[in-house]
Amino acid sequence: MSIEPNIKTNPPKLMRAIRAAMAGTESVQGRLDGFVTAISAAMQVKVASVYLLRKGDELELSATEGLKKSAVHKTRLKPGEGLVGHVCLTARPLNLADAPSHPLFSYRPETAEDPFRSFLGVPVLRGSRVLGVLVVQSEDARSFNEEEVEDLLTVAMVIGEIIVDDERVGGKKAALKGITLAATKPETLKGKAFADGLAQGHAYLHLPPVPPANLLSENIAAEEIRLEEGIKKLRASVDTMVSGEAAGISRASKEIYETYRMFAYDRKWVGRLREAVHSGLKAEAAVERVRNEHRARLMKSRDAYLRARLHDLEDLANRLLRALSGEALMPGNKNISDDAVIFAREIGPAELLDYDRTKLRAIVLEEGAASSHTSIICRALGIPLVGRAEGVLDQIETGDDVLVDGETGVVHIRPLESQIHGFELRQTVRGEMARAYDALRLKPAKTKDGLNISLQLNAGLLVDLPQMDISGADGIGLFRTEFQFMVSDFMPKLKEQTQLYREAMDAAGDRPVTFRTLDLGSDKILPYMDPVPEENPAMGWRSIRIALDRPGLMRYQLRALVAAGAGRHLRVMFPMVTTVDEMVAARALLNREVERAKNLAHELPRKIEIGVMLETPSLAWQVNAVCDHADFVSVGANDLMQFFFAADRDNSRVSDRYDPLHPAALSILKFIAAGCKMNDTPVSVCGEIAGRPLEAACLVALGYETLSMPVTGIGPVKSALLALDAEKLRAEIEPHLNINTRLSSLRDIVKKFCEREGIPV
């Protein structure tokens, strides 16, 4: 329910005073002096002061009207010390009628503040960073009213943005000695490496902040109307999410969508936005101010639940900013520099593909997961990705120099010369290694004991296809057909699907291409499909279950695959099969499409192979039976390990808790390989472990002769396998693959073996 805009049409007196103080170009000190004079006069108080954080985390009196001028840049407090320090530490306003009687009051005689009893202090925020504290004081003992508190909060937000902008534009000449307002010092953050590579470039914020020029409004009524329209548009989009009509590409479940809606309709959140606009801010600036308040408070909390709520509010704020800009709440094209490094809290695969790939050097996320689709696409495109870099958005400015280490998960912001030099040396070494791998491109991956291993690519987009020739891959072991559906606002037509599959086979030539049918549901929700709300979507109505219950979409895709495979060797596999009956039913659907094409006198594939993706422990224990109906088996290691260890691979709290080289994990992989070999059924592994040299060596030792991986894994894995005696490694690890083992991982054992054997891992 919307609220009618307030009658107030002009900015309050304080806002007009601040606008006047903003006129002209000033140094930071000059700007601060003008602000405190304007605040004192507009609020009719004797004292207005600004305290800013110095290097070393001390609050320094930086400007005042009413206290002794000689105390400026001399009076200092620690965060938490005195009333001013308390406001800084808590990032909350403090409103006192009798300040000297408060137990936290700290008297500083050099300021001559003896006569002043009332005190109102508010934090000066930028993002979640507290830059300082804005204080007003008066002689009479009174509490400031709500409107005065609200106005001062607004002024503090404006001050934070303006003085940072002044410092950035004016450089050292404009800056305050010993005080750094903008994030300018070198920072090094440690996250998680989700896509390999080293990148050097300039930062680009996926959702940049509101520029200072767009902070204060001239017509409050007009801004209130804009805000109401934006909120209405936001709520409509969230309602659509919950109903499933446009869930978009995200990992959010129904529970998260419901949380979004709860916050979108939250009276307190919306009320704060309305108050901020009513105080004289433009709608966009109001969103930023309320966002800053929440971030500053919740980021200080140790409660994981409260910190998680911050992300819900961040998402809503971002969507509301987009609504206010007139943008449809869908991904849009972005203009970036030629060496852009994208910084975001989270980014979906469709949004990623909106950026010009030739200009995109790397991506850094505050969140993310190694097995998310954004991570998968980045690995396919060779774009370094670092995730879970906590707090990075508070440290970065658009245009900052950055170094992104996709090997270790380290991000250097505004790096030192020594860091740049070391980084460039590593890039040189990687270039030499890439050239060494390129020299192996046409060499078969044959182990020292004579095993020929087929190294294939994971793909799903046209941009992946040239990588086959570049890397020397033996084919495409996993073509994720759902990517074509995920990056489109409408379901691809039969002709478009057929064209994509045909182009993939054209690019492969005589090499095999294995198409995985649509793997929808769980974290893969399409804008034009209505997902079913579920408590646990990863284990719910997804993949083959959807296909068999609603066979129309599956048959449509199979029809395109049969058409694309005319006169060729067509390989199709079904995902997430948990029982043999599902495999039988899925195979029958494909047979119906083949029969239909035959009846219409269409050219048929010269050979059809139908496989199954083994991703659940239940199917592993049916490996003998499923081999009766499958021409080949592909182990989907990501999901198999997720279900085997009961650890959600998209949940950062548990996704790293298991090791694929755990004896139990290797035991089930060995069991699958042995079962397929006994039934003379080809078996491969598709998953992240196939592209890591250490794990790949173990897979080959267990009997897997086909591995499918991201393009970045082909060279390193081939190099390792060429130096591997698979039988010797098998003898090393097999004694530990039994129910009596007490080891939690064989990683150290395998590492030591590789060191002794000179295997580069």
C-alpha positions, 0 to 999 in steps of 0.5 A, spaced: 500 500 500 502 506 497 502 512 502 501 519 499 507 524 498 507 529 504 505 536 503 512 538 503 515 541 497 521 545 498 527 542 501 528 544 509 532 550 511 538 546 513 538 542 506 538 549 503 544 551 507 548 545 505 546 546 498 549 553 498 555 551 502 556 546 496 557 552 491 564 552 488 570 548 488 573 548 495 578 544 498 576 539 503 577 543 509 574 549 506 568 545 504 568 542 512 568 550 514 562 552 510 558 546 512 559 547 520 557 554 519 551 553 515 549 547 520 550 552 526 546 557 523 540 553 519 539 549 526 540 555 530 545 551 535 551 554 538 556 548 536 556 544 529 563 540 529 565 535 524 570 529 527 574 525 522 578 518 522 585 519 522 590 514 520 591 509 526 583 510 527 583 516 531 577 521 531 580 528 530 576 535 530 577 537 523 572 543 523 567 547 528 563 552 529 562 554 536 568 550 539 575 553 540 578 554 533 585 552 536 582 545 538 581 543 530 586 538 528 589 537 535 583 534 539 583 527 538 579 521 541 579 513 540 573 510 537 569 508 543 572 514 547 567 519 549 560 520 546 563 522 539 567 515 539 561 512 541 557 514 535 563 512 531 563 505 534 556 504 533 554 507 527 548 510 530 545 517 532 546 519 540 541 524 542 542 527 549 539 533 553 544 533 558 550 530 555 555 532 561 551 527 565 552 521 561 557 516 563 561 516 557 562 523 557 569 525 556 571 532 557 576 536 553 578 543 556 581 545 550 575 545 546 571 550 551 565 546 551 563 547 558 557 551 557 553 546 552 549 541 555 545 538 549 548 533 544 546 530 538 551 526 534 550 522 527 555 518 523 558 520 517 558 514 513 560 512 506 558 505 504 559 501 510 565 505 512 564 510 518 568 516 516 567 520 522 562 524 526 557 530 525 555 533 532 551 539 534 550 542 541 546 547 544 546 551 551 539 549 553 538 542 556 533 539 550 533 533 546 533 534 539 526 532 535 526 527 530 526 531 524 532 535 526 535 528 527 533 526 520 536 532 517 542 531 520 543 524 518 541 526 511 547 532 512 552 527 514 551 522 508 551 528 504 558 531 507 561 524 506 560 523 499 562 531 498 568 531 501 570 524 499 569 527 492 573 533 493 579 529 496 579 525 489 578 531 485 583 535 488 588 530 490 593 532 495 592 539 495 585 538 497 586 533 502 586 534 510 593 532 513 593 525 516 586 524 514 584 519 508 577 519 506 577 516 500 579 509 500 586 510 497 591 506 500 593 499 498 589 493 500 590 486 499 584 481 500 583 474 500 578 470 497 577 464 494 579 462 487 573 460 483 576 461 476 584 460 474 588 466 471 592 472 473 589 479 471 591 486 471 586 492 470 582 497 472 576 496 477 568 497 474 563 497 480 557 492 477 552 497 481 556 504 482 554 509 487 550 515 486 554 521 484 555 527 489 551 531 484 545 527 484 544 527 492 540 533 493 533 535 491 530 541 489 523 539 489 521 534 494 514 532 492 517 530 485 522 526 488 517 522 493 512 521 487 519 518 484 520 514 490 513 511 490 513 509 483 520 506 484 517 502 490 511 500 486 515 497 480 520 494 485 514 490 489 511 488 482 518 485 480 519 481 487 511 479 486 513 476 480 519 473 482 515 469 488 510 467 483 515 464 478 513 468 472 520 471 472 525 468 477 531 470 472 537 467 473 539 466 480 541 461 485 535 464 490 530 459 492 523 460 494 525 462 501 529 467 498 524 470 494 519 470 500 525 474 504 525 479 498 518 480 498 518 481 506 523 486 506 520 490 500 514 490 503 517 492 510 514 498 513 520 500 517 525 500 511 520 503 506 519 508 511 526 510 512 526 511 505 520 516 505 523 520 511 530 520 507 527 523 501 522 528 505 529 530 508 531 533 502 535 527 498 533 525 491 530 518 491 537 515 489 541 518 494 535 516 499 536 509 497 544 510 498 543 513 505 538 507 508 543 502 505 549 505 508 546 505 515 544 498 514 551 496 512 554 500 517 550 497 523 550 490 520 557 489 518 559 490 525 554 484 528 557 478 529 550 474 528 551 470 521 543 471 521 543 479 521 549 479 516 545 475 511 539 480 512 544 485 509 545 481 503 537 481 502 537 489 503 543 490 498 539 486 493 533 490 494 537 497 494 540 495 488 534 493 484 530 499 487 536 504 484 535 500 477 527 502 477 529 509 479 533 510 473 528 507 468 531 501 467 527 494 466 529 490 472 533 485 467 540 485 465 543 491 461 549 492 456 554 495 460 560 500 458 567 498 460 574 500 459 578 495 455 581 492 461 575 492 466 575 488 472 568 487 475 567 488 482 560 486 485 556 482 491 554 477 486 553 476 478 549 472 474 551 468 468 546 472 464 549 479 467 556 476 466 554 475 458 552 482 458 559 485 458 564 485 452 568 479 453 574 482 449 574 487 455 573 483 461 579 481 464 577 478 471 571 478 476 571 479 484 565 478 488 563 478 495 560 472 495 559 467 489 561 459 489 566 455 485 560 451 482 555 456 480 554 457 473 557 464 473 564 460 475 563 455 470 562 460 465 568 464 467 572 458 467 570 456 460 571 463 457 578 463 461 576 469 465 579 469 472 574 469 478 575 470 485 569 470 490 568 471 497 572 477 498 569 479 504 568 487 504 571 488 498 566 493 495 567 498 501 575 498 499 574 499 491 573 505 487 571 505 480 578 506 476 582 503 481 588 499 479 587 492 481 591 485 481 587 479 481 590 472 482 585 467 480 590 461 483 590 463 490 584 468 491 588 474 492 586 481 490 590 487 490 587 494 490 591 500 488 597 495 489 604 497 490 610 497 485 613 491 488 606 487 488 605 489 481 613 487 479 612 480 482 605 479 479 608 481 472 613 476 473 608 471 475 604 473 469 611 471 465 612 465 468 604 463 466 605 465 459 611 460 458 607 455 461 602 456 456 607 456 451 609 449 454 602 447 454 601 449 447 607 445 445 603 439 447 597 441 444 597 436 438 601 430 443 596 425 445 595 424 453 599 418 453 601 415 460 608 412 461 605 405 462 601 406 455 594 408 457 591 413 452 587 418 455 582 422 452 581 430 454 575 433 452 572 440 454 566 442 458 562 447 454 555 450 453 556 456 448 558 458 442 564 462 445 567 455 447 567 452 441 574 455 438 577 453 445 577 445 442 583 447 437 586 452 441 587 447 447 588 441 443 582 437 446 579 431 443 572 433 443 566 436 448 565 431 453 559 435 456 555 440 452 551 444 457 545 445 453 541 449 458 546 455 457 542 457 451 536 457 455 538 461 461 541 467 457 535 468 453 528 472 455 524 467 451 525 459 450 529 458 444 526 456 437 527 449 434 531 452 429 535 456 434 536 450 438 538 446 432 543 451 429 547 451 436 547 443 436 549 443 429 555 449 430 558 445 435 558 438 431 561 443 425 566 445 430 568 439 433 569 435 426 571 428 427 571 429 434 565 427 439 560 432 442 556 429 448 550 433 449 547 433 456 539 434 455 536 440 459 538 440 466 533 445 469 530 446 476 534 447 483 539 453 481 537 453 474 530 457 473 528 460 466 525 467 466 519 464 462 518 458 466 514 457 472 518 454 477 515 450 483 516 452 490 520 447 494 524 446 501 530 443 498 530 444 490 537 441 489 533 434 491 527 436 488 523 437 482 529 438 477 532 435 471 530 428 468 524 429 473 521 435 470 523 432 463 519 426 464 513 429 468 512 434 462 515 431 456 513 437 451 520 441 452 524 435 452 521 432 446 522 439 443 529 439 444 530 432 442 527 433 436 532 439 435 538 434 437 536 429 432 535 434 426 542 437 428 545 430 428 543 428 421 548 424 417 553 425 423 554 421 430 550 424 435 551 423 442 546 425 448 546 423 455 540 425 460 542 428 467 540 427 474 538 420 473 537 416 480 533 410 477 534 405 471 526 406 470 528 414 469 533 412 464 529 407 460 523 412 460 528 418 457 531 413 452 524 412 450 522 419 448 529 420 444 526 413 440 520 416 439 523 423 436 527 418 431 521 414 429 518 421 428 524 423 423 524 417 420 516 417 418 517 424 416 523 422 411 528 426 415 535 424 414 537 421 421 544 421 424 548 415 422 549 413 429 546 415 435 549 413 442 545 414 448 548 415 455 547 417 462 550 422 467 551 418 474 550 424 479 547 420 485 549 415 489 543 411 488 545 410 481 552 408 482 549 402 486 545 400 480 551 401 475 550 394 472 543 395 471 544 402 468 549 399 463 544 395 460 540 401 457 546 406 457 551 406 451 556 410 455 556 413 462 559 420 464 560 421 472 558 428 474 563 429 479 560 435 482 553 433 484 555 426 486 560 429 491 555 434 493 550 428 495 555 423 497 557 428 502 550 431 504 554 438 502 550 443 498 556 445 493 553 452 493 553 453 500 559 457 502 559 454 509 559 447 507 562 446 500 569 446 502 568 441 508 569 435 503 575 433 499 574 429 493 580 425 495 577 422 501 578 415 501 570 414 501 569 418 495 575 415 491 572 408 493 565 410 490 569 412 483 573 406 483 566 402 484 563 406 478 569 405 473 570 397 475 562 396 474 562 400 467 568 396 465 565 389 467 559 391 462 564 393 457 561 400 457 565 407 456 565 411 462 568 418 463 568 424 469 565 431 467 566 435 473 571 440 476 576 434 479 577 432 472 581 439 470 585 438 476 592 435 475 592 431 482 585 429 482 585 427 474 591 423 476 587 419 481 581 418 476 586 415 471 589 410 476 582 408 478 580 406 471 577 412 467 580 414 460 576 420 458 576 426 462 572 432 461 574 439 464 574 446 463 579 449 457 584 451 463 585 444 465 587 441 458 594 443 458 596 442 466 592 435 466 596 433 460 602 435 462 601 431 469 599 425 465 605 424 460 609 423 466 604 419 470 605 411 471 598 410 472 599 403 475 604 405 480 599 410 483 594 405 483 598 401 487 599 407 492 592 409 493 588 402 492 590 399 499 587 405 503 580 404 499 577 400 504 572 400 510 577 400 515 581 406 513 582 411 518 585 417 513 580 423 512 584 424 505 589 421 500 591 428 498 598 428 502 599 421 499 598 423 492 602 429 493 608 425 495 608 420 490 607 425 484 613 429 487 617 423 487 615 421 480 616 428 478 609 429 476 607 436 475 601 437 479 
